[in-house]
Amino acid sequence: MKDLVFADPRLLWLLTALFLLWLTAWALLPWWARRRRKAAALRFSSLETLSRLKPSKSLLLRRLVLGLRVLTLGLLILAMARPQTGRKQTQVRTEGIDIVLVLDTSGSMQALDLDGDRAIARRRNRLQVAKSVVEEFIRKRDNDQVGLVVFGDQAFTQCPLTLDHGIVATFLERIEIGIAGDGTAIGSALGTAVKRLKDSEAKSKVIILLTDGRNNAGTLSPAKAAEIAKTFGIKIYAIGAGTRGKAPFLVESFFGKQVVYEAVEIDEPSLEAIALETGGAYFRAQDEGALAAIYDQIDNLEKTEITMHTYMEYNERFRAFVLPALGLLLLEVGLLGTRFRKLP
């Protein structure tokens, strides 16, 4: 990419002074001519006949020719500012982070407690709130590969690791409650995520687990999954989503949809243990704002390293201004010495 720059751009301020000087001279020239006429050495009985004569076009053109001198000075100022062009090359080296987002899709994710500031009829369930926050998190990770794992009774990969975050967002939108069953197989979900990350050559490998319950399905325990993750250098961040105590659920009844409150227990000691085992951290989110803040905190903890080196090779371009300036100067001298010559 070629860019035009000036090695000494402060000289360009002289162009402003030159322009103002030219405007002043152009405005005062008629006044100066009238003053000279008043001081004429010869007197006539009457100038009425001469006043009716139209000014010669050569006089007007001569004033324009004098403008060539201003243009010449302007080009010389640009040349003194040392215009340069160069080819800029930027090399970007990134050491990305591979991230697998693990989302709980069990039946308890239907609770309406993360949208507590809204009327109950307008609240979103836990999964809908989580999807909204996760989508914003993905949008910020431009240089990282991101994958999705969902779990209920079973766990499976919803989207493999990819840099195409548009595809990840599409698969995220398709996640629904019950897509993997109503249970909570936290250990199996972590194991599936580890399989996706174990062969990764990324500088850092991270699992972000979001759940609202305790492990009650699957054949792999969360503790064992954490040990395996640690072996492969994979860090786990665990998030418990939901209020403490009872949470509202919308259920169908004989009288239509009704709100019932049920206790949902999150196994916080287990989640904290698996996070600490791998060098990660455990968080608790009781509303959407807290959940968004947690993902922001994880985003800040896991920064992608980006190194940029910029090179610029310059070529002097002052000749492009000096040569036209010399040409205009010669043209002015030629015109003032011939066609627009002024006799004393």
ABEGO torsion letter per residue (X at the ends): XBBBBBABAAAAAAAAAAAAAAAAAAAAAAAAAAAAAAABABBBABAAAAAABBBBAAAAAAAAAAAAAAAAAAAAAAAAAGBBBBBBBBBBBBBBBBBBBBBBABAAAABAAAAAABBAAABBBAAAAAAAAAAAAAAABAABBBBBBBBBABBBBABBBBABAAAAAAAAAABBBGAAEABBBAAAAAAAAAAAAAABABABBBBBBBBABBBABEABBAAAAAAAAAAAGBBBBBBBBEBBEBBBBBBBBAAEBBBBBBBBBBBAAAAAAAAAAAGBBBBBBABAAAAAAAAAAAAAABBBBBBBBBBBBBBBAAAAAAAAAAAAAAAAAAAAABAABBBX
